[in-house]
Amino acid sequence: MTATKLYEFVEGDEKIVAPGIVAKRIRALTAIAATLWAPAVAPGEMGGYIQAVDNLNAEVSGNAWVYGDALVYGNARVSGDARVSGNAWVYGDALVSGNAWVSGNAWVYGNAWVYGNARVSGNEWVYGNAWVSGNAWVSGNAWVSGNALVYGNAWVSGNAWVYGNALVSGNAWVSGNAWVSGNALVYGNAWVSGNTWVYGNALVSGNAWVSGNAWVSGNAVVYGNAWVSRNA
């Protein structure tokens, strides 16, 4: 069965990404339904830029779309009902799938995956082998990198950085200038904010709050309704 052709390339509307890498603007040939986050696309509507058909292949991409001045190139793929919009870049071997939405000035690259109902917006970078999934949201100027996982209903925002083998899940929130790294786990309804650093094998869970200039490290466990702040 032949897949419906979703788009065509717009001749003469190109973007030189790097020497030898040229992306072309796309134009919709069929209506594409709205998703949980992103608007519908009408036939004839201009899209963003992709380097090759494999970046947005109708046979595997479902109703995926690239809007505006967004750019997808290299071996990166946008599939399922995922959307990439704004000035976002998706490249390398990155994958954006499911109902995920990458928007704003976000960059997703390397071997990173953004999938499920996840959102990456603002000026964020998601790279390395990082995964953002479920209903997770990465916003502001946040970075998620290394082998880090952000999933569930977790939110990483502000200037926060989640990296290494760190895991942020559940309804947890990491914000401000906070860093979560190493093998640290932040989950449940936990909140990590301010200039805090949670690292090593540390665990922050339940309704715990770590804020101010606090450091939680080693094999430390902060849980329940605990509150760690200032220069702890």
VOPAGU-2260 file (C-alpha; in pm, 1 decimal, decimal comma):
REM VOPAGU-2260
SITE   aa  ch    i         X         Y         Z
SITE  MET   A    0       0,0       0,0       0,0
SITE  THR   A    1     142,1     336,6    -103,6
SITE  ALA   A    2     151,7     601,5     167,3
SITE  THR   A    3     -18,1     932,7     103,4
SITE  LYS   A    4     234,8    1194,1       4,8
SITE  LEU   A    5     234,3    1452,3     283,4
SITE  TYR   A    6     447,1    1722,3     127,5
SITE  GLU   A    7     663,7    1841,2    -157,3
SITE  PHE   A    8     988,2    2035,8    -158,6
SITE  VAL   A    9     969,1    2404,0    -248,6
SITE  GLU   A   10    1222,6    2464,9    -521,7
SITE  GLY   A   11    1450,5    2760,8    -462,5
SITE  ASP   A   12    1375,7    2788,1     -90,0
SITE  GLU   A   13    1682,6    2636,2      68,5
SITE  LYS   A   14    1888,8    2675,6     382,4
SITE  ILE   A   15    2261,6    2598,3     385,8
SITE  VAL   A   16    2321,3    2441,6     726,2
SITE  ALA   A   17    2689,8    2358,1     683,9
SITE  PRO   A   18    2922,6    2277,3     394,0
SITE  GLY   A   19    2755,1    1996,3     201,6
SITE  ILE   A   20    2434,5    2010,0     405,4
SITE  VAL   A   21    2141,5    2182,3     236,4
SITE  ALA   A   22    1785,5    2169,0     366,9
SITE  LYS   A   23    1477,3    2256,0     162,3
SITE  ARG   A   24    1146,7    2402,0     271,8
SITE  ILE   A   25     843,2    2173,6     251,1
SITE  ARG   A   26     483,1    2244,4     152,6
SITE  ALA   A   27     186,2    2034,2     266,7
SITE  LEU   A   28      -2,8    1839,5       1,0
SITE  THR   A   29    -274,0    1712,0     232,9
SITE  ALA   A   30    -447,6    1819,6     551,9
SITE  ILE   A   31    -272,1    1717,0     871,9
SITE  ALA   A   32    -478,6    1706,0    1189,8
SITE  ALA   A   33    -397,2    1902,4    1502,5
SITE  THR   A   34    -234,2    1720,8    1793,5
SITE  LEU   A   35    -259,3    1765,8    2167,6
SITE  TRP   A   36     -21,6    2062,3    2144,8
SITE  ALA   A   37      20,1    2165,5    1782,9
SITE  PRO   A   38    -218,3    2322,1    1527,3
SITE  ALA   A   39    -355,5    2157,6    1215,0
SITE  VAL   A   40    -186,4    2201,6     878,6
SITE  ALA   A   41    -384,6    2289,2     564,7
SITE  PRO   A   42    -298,6    2174,2     212,5
SITE  GLY   A   43     -63,7    2427,5      53,5
SITE  GLU   A   44      68,7    2550,0     387,8
SITE  MET   A   45     442,5    2607,9     398,8
SITE  GLY   A   46     639,1    2404,5     648,4
SITE  GLY   A   47     991,9    2413,6     781,1
SITE  TYR   A   48    1313,0    2272,3     639,1
SITE  ILE   A   49    1436,6    1915,3     606,6
SITE  GLN   A   50    1746,1    1776,5     441,2
SITE  ALA   A   51    1598,7    1454,2     305,3
SITE  VAL   A   52    1278,6    1253,9     277,9
SITE  ASP   A   53    1398,9    1021,7     554,5
SITE  ASN   A   54    1378,4    1310,7     801,3
SITE  LEU   A   55     999,2    1316,2     753,1
SITE  ASN   A   56     898,0     999,7     570,2
SITE  ALA   A   57     523,3     949,0     524,5
SITE  GLU   A   58     561,8     571,0     536,4
SITE  VAL   A   59     684,5     588,5     895,3
SITE  SER   A   60     591,2     939,8    1001,1
SITE  GLY   A   61     212,6     929,2    1022,2
SITE  ASN   A   62      96,4    1288,8    1067,4
SITE  ALA   A   63     428,7    1430,6    1177,5
SITE  TRP   A   64     512,2    1782,6    1060,6
SITE  VAL   A   65     783,5    2047,8    1063,1
SITE  TYR   A   66     657,3    2408,4    1086,6
SITE  GLY   A   67     789,7    2759,7    1037,5
SITE  ASP   A   68    1167,3    2791,6    1024,7
SITE  ALA   A   69    1232,1    2468,8    1212,6
SITE  LEU   A   70    1507,2    2248,4    1072,6
SITE  VAL   A   71    1554,8    1869,5    1067,9
SITE  TYR   A   72    1866,2    1721,9     910,3
SITE  GLY   A   73    2130,7    1452,0     928,5
SITE  ASN   A   74    1991,2    1115,5    1033,6
SITE  ALA   A   75    1730,3    1274,8    1257,8
SITE  ARG   A   76    1369,8    1161,7    1223,1
SITE  VAL   A   77    1034,3    1310,9    1309,0
SITE  SER   A   78     766,1    1042,3    1321,1
SITE  GLY   A   79     424,2     946,5    1453,3
SITE  ASP   A   80     223,0    1262,5    1519,6
SITE  ALA   A   81     523,7    1457,6    1643,9
SITE  ARG   A   82     574,0    1822,6    1552,9
SITE  VAL   A   83     879,2    2049,1    1530,9
SITE  SER   A   84     816,2    2423,7    1511,7
SITE  GLY   A   85     952,7    2772,9    1562,0
SITE  ASN   A   86    1329,2    2790,6    1512,2
SITE  ALA   A   87    1393,7    2447,7    1660,9
SITE  TRP   A   88    1668,6    2222,6    1525,4
SITE  VAL   A   89    1661,1    1842,2    1531,6
SITE  TYR   A   90    1970,7    1674,0    1393,2
SITE  GLY   A   91    2232,7    1403,8    1432,2
SITE  ASP   A   92    2061,1    1073,8    1508,9
SITE  ALA   A   93    1787,5    1230,6    1719,4
SITE  LEU   A   94    1429,8    1104,6    1716,1
SITE  VAL   A   95    1111,7    1301,2    1786,5
SITE  SER   A   96     807,5    1074,1    1788,6
SITE  GLY   A   97     464,0    1000,6    1929,6
SITE  ASN   A   98     278,7    1324,3    2007,5
SITE  ALA   A   99     592,8    1507,4    2110,6
SITE  TRP   A  100     642,8    1873,3    2026,2
SITE  VAL   A  101     979,2    2048,1    1995,3
SITE  SER   A  102     938,8    2424,9    1961,5
SITE  GLY   A  103    1088,4    2766,6    2018,2
SITE  ASN   A  104    1466,9    2775,9    1981,8
SITE  ALA   A  105    1516,6    2425,6    2117,5
SITE  TRP   A  106    1788,1    2192,3    1990,2
SITE  VAL   A  107    1753,3    1813,2    2001,6
SITE  TYR   A  108    2056,3    1628,6    1871,9
SITE  GLY   A  109    2300,9    1344,7    1914,7
SITE  ASN   A  110    2114,6    1025,0    1999,8
SITE  ALA   A  111    1848,5    1204,0    2200,8
SITE  TRP   A  112    1485,5    1092,0    2193,9
SITE  VAL   A  113    1180,2    1304,9    2262,9
SITE  TYR   A  114     862,9    1099,6    2251,2
SITE  GLY   A  115     522,4    1026,5    2399,3
SITE  ASN   A  116     344,4    1352,8    2484,8
SITE  ALA   A  117     666,2    1523,4    2583,2
SITE  ARG   A  118     731,7    1889,8    2509,8
SITE  VAL   A  119    1063,8    2064,6    2462,0
SITE  SER   A  120    1025,5    2440,7    2423,4
SITE  GLY   A  121    1212,2    2765,5    2468,9
SITE  ASN   A  122    1592,2    2767,0    2441,3
SITE  GLU   A  123    1656,9    2414,1    2565,9
SITE  TRP   A  124    1912,1    2162,8    2453,2
SITE  VAL   A  125    1839,7    1789,9    2471,6
SITE  TYR   A  126    2138,1    1590,5    2351,8
SITE  GLY   A  127    2370,0    1297,3    2401,8
SITE  ASN   A  128    2170,1     985,2    2482,6
SITE  ALA   A  129    1907,3    1173,0    2679,8
SITE  TRP   A  130    1540,0    1075,3    2670,6
SITE  VAL   A  131    1242,6    1299,4    2739,9
SITE  SER   A  132     914,8    1109,0    2739,6
SITE  GLY   A  133     566,0    1062,9    2879,2
SITE  ASN   A  134     408,8    1399,3    2961,4
SITE  ALA   A  135     738,9    1556,0    3058,2
SITE  TRP   A  136     811,1    1917,3    2972,7
SITE  VAL   A  137    1153,8    2076,9    2931,5
SITE  SER   A  138    1134,0    2455,7    2903,4
SITE  GLY   A  139    1317,6    2782,8    2952,1
SITE  ASN   A  140    1695,2    2750,2    2911,0
SITE  ALA   A  141    1718,1    2400,0    3054,1
SITE  TRP   A  142    1959,7    2131,2    2934,4
SITE  VAL   A  143    1907,9    1754,6    2944,4
SITE  SER   A  144    2212,3    1557,4    2836,1
SITE  GLY   A  145    2427,2    1248,8    2876,3
SITE  ASN   A  146    2218,2     944,4    2962,2
SITE  ALA   A  147    1963,6    1143,4    3158,6
SITE  LEU   A  148    1595,3    1047,8    3158,0
SITE  VAL   A  149    1307,8    1289,9    3215,1
SITE  TYR   A  150     965,3    1128,6    3204,7
SITE  GLY   A  151     621,8    1094,8    3357,9
SITE  ASN   A  152     480,5    1439,8    3437,3
SITE  ALA   A  153     818,5    1582,2    3528,4
SITE  TRP   A  154     912,4    1939,8    3445,4
SITE  VAL   A  155    1265,7    2075,8    3395,2
SITE  SER   A  156    1270,3    2453,0    3353,6
SITE  GLY   A  157    1462,0    2774,9    3401,5
SITE  ASN   A  158    1839,4    2726,4    3371,5
SITE  ALA   A  159    1829,8    2377,3    3517,1
SITE  TRP   A  160    2059,2    2103,5    3393,2
SITE  VAL   A  161    1989,4    1729,4    3417,8
SITE  TYR   A  162    2280,4    1517,6    3300,1
SITE  GLY   A  163    2492,3    1209,1    3354,2
SITE  ASN   A  164    2273,3     912,1    3445,0
SITE  ALA   A  165    2025,7    1123,3    3637,0
SITE  LEU   A  166    1655,4    1048,5    3636,6
SITE  VAL   A  167    1369,9    1294,0    3693,0
SITE  SER   A  168    1022,2    1142,8    3693,3
SITE  GLY   A  169     672,4    1140,0    3837,3
SITE  ASN   A  170     550,1    1492,0    3913,7
SITE  ALA   A  171     895,5    1616,7    4003,9
SITE  TRP   A  172    1005,8    1967,6    3916,9
SITE  VAL   A  173    1366,9    2082,1    3861,8
SITE  SER   A  174    1395,3    2457,3    3810,2
SITE  GLY   A  175    1601,3    2769,8    3861,8
SITE  ASN   A  176    1976,2    2704,3    3835,0
SITE  ALA   A  177    1951,6    2355,2    3980,2
SITE  TRP   A  178    2172,7    2069,8    3862,4
SITE  VAL   A  179    2081,3    1702,5    3888,2
SITE  SER   A  180    2365,1    1473,6    3784,6
SITE  GLY   A  181    2550,2    1148,6    3838,2
SITE  ASN   A  182    2310,7     868,7    3930,6
SITE  ALA   A  183    2077,0    1097,3    4119,2
SITE  LEU   A  184    1702,6    1032,7    4126,3
SITE  VAL   A  185    1435,9    1300,9    4168,3
SITE  TYR   A  186    1080,4    1171,1    4161,8
SITE  GLY   A  187     736,9    1173,0    4318,1
SITE  ASN   A  188     627,0    1530,4    4391,0
SITE  ALA   A  189     977,9    1644,8    4473,5
SITE  TRP   A  190    1093,2    1994,8    4389,8
SITE  VAL   A  191    1458,5    2091,7    4329,3
SITE  SER   A  192    1513,9    2463,4    4271,0
SITE  GLY   A  193    1739,1    2762,1    4329,3
SITE  ASN   A  194    2115,1    2701,5    4299,5
SITE  THR   A  195    2096,1    2347,5    4428,2
SITE  TRP   A  196    2297,5    2047,5    4316,4
SITE  VAL   A  197    2173,0    1690,4    4356,7
SITE  TYR   A  198    2438,3    1441,7    4251,5
SITE  GLY   A  199    2614,0    1113,7    4318,2
SITE  ASN   A  200    2363,1     847,6    4419,8
SITE  ALA   A  201    2137,9    1094,6    4595,8
SITE  LEU   A  202    1763,2    1046,5    4602,4
SITE  VAL   A  203    1498,4    1316,3    4643,7
SITE  SER   A  204    1141,0    1189,9    4654,1
SITE  GLY   A  205     793,0    1223,1    4797,5
SITE  ASN   A  206     701,5    1585,0    4869,5
SITE  ALA   A  207    1058,6    1682,3    4950,2
SITE  TRP   A  208    1188,2    2026,0    4858,6
SITE  VAL   A  209    1556,4    2110,3    4798,5
SITE  SER   A  210    1619,6    2480,5    4744,0
SITE  GLY   A  211    1852,4    2774,1    4799,8
SITE  ASN   A  212    2221,1    2679,6    4768,6
SITE  ALA   A  213    2180,4    2328,3    4905,0
SITE  TRP   A  214    2387,8    2032,6    4788,0
SITE  VAL   A  215    2258,5    1677,0    4823,5
SITE  SER   A  216    2523,2    1420,2    4735,6
SITE  GLY   A  217    2668,9    1077,2    4791,9
SITE  ASN   A  218    2405,9     828,8    4905,2
SITE  ALA   A  219    2189,6    1091,2    5070,8
SITE  VAL   A  220    1813,2    1041,4    5077,2
SITE  VAL   A  221    1567,0    1329,7    5111,8
SITE  TYR   A  222    1205,9    1215,8    5116,3
SITE  GLY   A  223     860,6    1258,7    5260,4
SITE  ASN   A  224     789,6    1621,8    5349,4
SITE  ALA   A  225    1152,9    1710,0    5413,0
SITE  TRP   A  226    1287,8    2053,8    5324,6
SITE  VAL   A  227    1658,6    2120,4    5260,9
SITE  SER   A  228    1758,1    2479,4    5186,0
SITE  ARG   A  229    2023,0    2751,1    5201,0
SITE  ASN   A  230    2378,2    2617,5    5233,6
SITE  ALA   A  231    2290,1    2274,9    5364,4
